[in-house]
Structures are given as structure tokens and as C-alpha cells.
Amino acid sequence: MKKSYLTLVVHILVKEAYREEIKTELLKLVGPTRGEEGCIAYDLHQDNDNPNLFLFHEKWVNQEFLAKHSESDHIAAYRLVSKDKLENVAAYKMTELTN
């Protein structure tokens, strides 16, 4: 039986004036997060039509590992840097469906 993992999809809409700054900060999250225990995938995307829109597609072993990630130093640093520079953030926790 295929193991079902926790998937997180995060949409981040950045204020245009801060797009490049936040893009740099988002890219800084990728390496450390991929090295975290319980992280299966952590991929950053930028929308082709709206360059102010970024998307993380994440896959975690379970909620406990995701919670540890949310409390990590690199996420805390990102939250400080991005404060007041985002239009909207929407996160969707999902479970992969398997046959």
C-alpha cells in the first residue's frame, strides 16, 4: 500500500514593490527546508502571468514534521522580513489520494 503524505500548497501574493526582495527571501528557504527531517519535497514556483504570485508545493511525512518546520529559525526570519510586504497568503493542507 502506498504511504499517504501531508501535502501543503501555499499561495503567496507579494506587493509589487517588494517582489524581488521577497523572491530572494523565499529562495533562501528552499535549501534549509529540504534538509529538514520529514521533508519529502519543497518546491517554489512563480506564476507566469502574475510575477507577484508565488506558490510552494510541499510534501511532508506528517503534521508533526510540518509543525517543526513552521517553528524553524529560517521560517521565523522570513516572517520578520516579509512583514507588511505581502498582499495575501493562503495555505491548503491536503492529503494525497491513492488508488
C-alpha positions in Angstrom: 0.0 0.0 0.0 1.3 3.4 -1.0 2.0 5.7 2.0 -0.1 8.9 2.1 1.8 12.1 3.0 0.7 15.5 4.0 0.8 18.0 1.1 0.8 21.7 1.7 0.2 24.2 -1.1 0.9 27.9 -0.1 0.0 30.8 -2.4 1.9 34.0 -1.6 0.8 37.2 -3.2 3.5 39.9 -2.8 3.1 43.6 -3.0 4.7 44.6 -6.3 7.3 46.9 -4.8 8.7 44.0 -2.8 8.6 41.3 -5.4 12.3 40.8 -6.0 13.2 41.2 -2.3 10.6 38.6 -1.3 11.6 36.3 -4.1 15.1 36.3 -2.8 13.9 35.5 0.7 11.7 32.7 -0.5 14.5 31.1 -2.4 16.6 31.2 0.8 14.0 28.9 2.4 14.4 26.1 -0.1 17.8 24.6 0.9 17.4 24.6 4.6 13.8 23.3 4.4 14.7 20.4 2.0 17.3 19.4 4.6 14.7 19.2 7.4 13.7 15.8 8.8 10.3 14.8 7.4 10.5 17.0 4.3 9.9 14.9 1.2 9.5 17.8 -1.3 9.7 21.6 -1.1 9.3 23.3 -4.4 8.9 27.0 -5.1 7.1 28.4 -8.2 6.4 31.8 -9.7 3.3 32.4 -11.7 3.9 33.0 -15.4 1.1 35.6 -15.7 1.4 37.3 -12.4 5.0 37.5 -11.2 3.9 38.8 -7.8 2.3 35.4 -7.1 4.5 32.6 -5.7 3.5 29.0 -4.8 5.1 26.5 -2.5 4.2 22.8 -3.1 5.4 20.9 -0.1 5.2 17.3 0.9 5.8 16.2 4.5 5.8 12.8 6.2 3.2 14.1 8.7 1.8 17.1 10.6 4.4 16.8 13.3 7.3 17.5 10.9 5.3 20.3 9.3 4.8 21.9 12.7 8.5 21.7 13.4 9.2 23.4 10.1 6.8 26.2 11.0 8.8 26.8 14.1 12.2 26.7 12.5 14.6 29.7 12.6 14.6 30.2 8.8 10.8 30.5 8.8 10.9 32.9 11.7 13.4 35.0 9.9 11.3 35.0 6.7 8.2 36.1 8.7 10.1 39.1 10.0 11.5 40.1 6.7 8.2 39.7 4.8 6.0 41.5 7.4 3.8 44.2 5.7 5.2 43.2 2.2 2.6 40.6 1.3 -0.9 41.2 -0.1 -2.2 37.7 0.8 -1.1 34.3 1.9 -3.3 31.2 1.6 -2.3 27.8 2.7 -4.0 24.5 1.9 -3.3 21.3 3.8 -4.1 18.3 1.7 -3.8 14.5 1.7 -2.7 12.8 -1.5 -5.3 10.4 -2.7 -4.1 7.0 -3.8 -5.7 4.0 -5.5 
